[in-house]
Amino acid sequence: MKQFKGLRAARMPHRTIHLFRKGLRLHDHPALLAALESSEVVYPVYILDRKFMTSVMHIGALRWHFLLQSLEDLQKNLCRLGSHLLVIQGEYEPVLRDHVQKWNITQVTLDAEMEPFYKEMEANIRCLGEELGFEVLSVVGHSLYDTKRRCRPPDLDLAECYRVPLPADLKIPPESISPWRGGETEGLQRLEQHLADQGWVASFTKPRTIPNSLLPSTTGLSPYFSMGCVSVRTFFYRLSNIYAQAKHHSLPPVSLQGQLLWREFFYTVASATPNFTKMAGNPICLQISWYEDAERLHKWKTAQTGFPWIDAIMTQLRQEGWIHHLARHAAACFLTRGDLWISWEEGMKVFEELLLDADYSINAGNWMWLSASAFFHQYTRIFCPVRFGKRTDPEGQYIRKYLPVLKNFPSKYIYEPWTASEEEQKQAGCIIGKDYPFPMVDHKEASNHNLQLMKHVREEQYRTAQLTRDDTDDPMEMKLKRDHSEENVTKAKTARMTEQT
Ligand SMILES: Cc1cc2nc3c(=O)[nH]c(=O)nc-3n(C[C@H](O)[C@H](O)[C@H](O)COP(=O)(O)OP(=O)(O)OC[C@H]3O[C@@H](n4cnc5c(N)ncnc54)[C@H](O)[C@@H]3O)c2cc1C
């Protein structure tokens, strides 16, 4: 049926009668939806065939009233959408015959029903369709499942021949220590755990989540969405239910539903932008002469930058395959416009290889964002690889976990161990330059230099720079700023997703 519909749609849209029988509603109506999707014009019709109705069922006065009220309501709701319910009295066969011809109908859609008399009616309509040349599309919408459908499992003998291969079969190295386990079961468990805390869900404000907590401070559902183990639609509607019960809840772009809208945003732009994952030939992306420096790229990729915050992030990424959004910000900014001036495409490829949630649209979109190649325009604000992580984790627990070589440094040195004296380094059991590298760049110098380069690029390519510009520019931050001024909470400022120059 679907294939047929597809072929037809490729030729010409239908002129359709949607025949209401039961299904006297507009919401969740698969047959009506199919009619709308496949047609240039849809006639919403109810045939009031009293002869048929009274011959197949007993309808008391109360039910007649109820039916007429339902039709009245359907009429009103359709009117609200600029349409009309067309109620035609008479026997359904001649009524259909007349109107199919009168309106040049090419398709009749209707709810599939299971009662013998409705099945017979559908069969008769199909015969009429063959005679007059219209198609009939009936779709299950009255029960949860298609009662006719029987689905047998495959032969059990097949299971052994077609088993899931072991990693060793594919010569993939043994499982690392990643705490993430693949699959729908695990993904749904994670989903349920988060949804159980309705207060957390309702007040979720992305910029206030912590990039360097030892356990994810956000949902950690991205690997499951990325592989399709958990449905984003399920998540979205479950969130709607929670919001409906909450007195107050956060709003997009910072809310949880807002996060899904970001996903949708990047999917939408990616689907309409040629060469989305590349700089060359990508119309929304600034064309930048990034440095080609394999050695520096390698240092960044292998957590050898000499900046513990960046190296801890890159270690978590390599070991576990997931890092917090703001940690991604820090690592991406450092590689591109912040410190190394290396192309976002290189970073995107590394993320693609190492992230469990690697995703064509979201990865490229965010890399363009972070490198200020598109979407993000406050390019003068550059993350400091020392101060950024310190704000939410002053003791450096995150660094101690992922870079155990630094774990004995006092907190005041944990983000910049090269500033410790030789004696203090000895006491910490880690000599900078020997056990852990010196910083690969002078951040202040490098970021100032890159800022000038970026300024120049943007002046030269002003038109491209304007393409993805929004009035609010960074909606995540604008919303938060509004909230803050309303609440007059100055201390929340420190936990915000702000960048430091
Ligand atoms: C440089 C960079 C690269 C990234 N690459 C990817 C990637 O390849 N795959 C990926 O799924 N995310 C990517 N992100 C976006 C974001 O960091 C992750 O989606 C998020 O951190 C996943 O954690 P979570 O599931 O706990 O998110 P939550 O905050 O719990 O959000 C729920 C879901 O919303 C979606 N979402 C959240 N933030 C974003 C965002 N900024 N853009 C689009 N969708 C979002 C994700 O599907 C996420 O699972 C990238 C971000 C940056 C800065």
The ligand as an ORCA input file, in Angstrom:
! r2SCAN-3c Opt
* xyz 0 1
  C      32.280     20.514     19.276
  C      31.016     19.768     19.620
  C      30.722     18.575     18.987
  C      29.543     17.882     19.286
  N      29.281     16.695     18.647
  C      28.141     16.024     18.922
  C      27.843     14.798     18.277
  O      28.583     14.322     17.425
  N      26.699     14.152     18.624
  C      25.828     14.668     19.551
  O      24.812     14.028     19.847
  N      26.075     15.841     20.149
  C      27.189     16.536     19.877
  N      27.431     17.734     20.487
  C      26.341     18.383     21.243
  C      26.277     18.125     22.741
  O      27.531     18.373     23.323
  C      25.825     16.700     23.087
  O      24.640     16.391     22.394
  C      25.532     16.581     24.570
  O      26.638     16.986     25.321
  C      25.192     15.137     24.865
  O      25.019     14.940     26.222
  P      23.590     14.662     26.843
  O      22.903     13.569     26.108
  O      23.793     14.498     28.307
  O      22.845     16.044     26.532
  P      21.545     16.691     27.224
  O      21.919     18.064     27.659
  O      20.962     15.789     28.219
  O      20.569     16.895     25.985
  C      19.651     15.888     25.530
  C      19.854     15.642     24.058
  O      19.687     16.847     23.314
  C      20.579     16.850     22.189
  N      21.517     17.976     22.312
  C      22.027     18.496     23.443
  N      22.839     19.531     23.164
  C      22.841     19.658     21.836
  C      23.479     20.555     20.930
  N      24.267     21.550     21.339
  N      23.293     20.374     19.627
  C      22.474     19.407     19.166
  N      21.843     18.531     19.960
  C      22.016     18.658     21.280
  C      21.334     15.543     22.235
  O      20.674     14.603     21.417
  C      21.244     15.172     23.692
  O      21.392     13.796     23.922
  C      28.627     18.435     20.218
  C      28.945     19.633     20.856
  C      30.120     20.293     20.563
  C      30.426     21.589     21.261
*
